Amino acid sequence: MPVLDEIEKMALELNEYERGRLVANLLESLPPVRAESDADIAEALRRNAELDADPSRELGLEELQSRLSARFPR
């Protein structure tokens, strides 16, 4: 990609402020990135409501570690 290589070379010659502005503008031009899908968020909310309704289902750290060790032995 000769054009991209030339753009990169020119960008690297900019001072720190100009490079920062360029990066900010490029990032703003990209679509937002979602870490979680709507289904993931819905599942987390469902599980949270489930724990609110029945706090006895909550696991402490030691119990979680014990269950994980039993399920995935080293």
ABEGO torsion letter per residue (X at the ends): XAAAAAAAAAAAABBAAAAAAAAAAAAAABBBBBABBAAAAAAAAAAAAAAAABAAABBBAAAAAAAAAAABBX
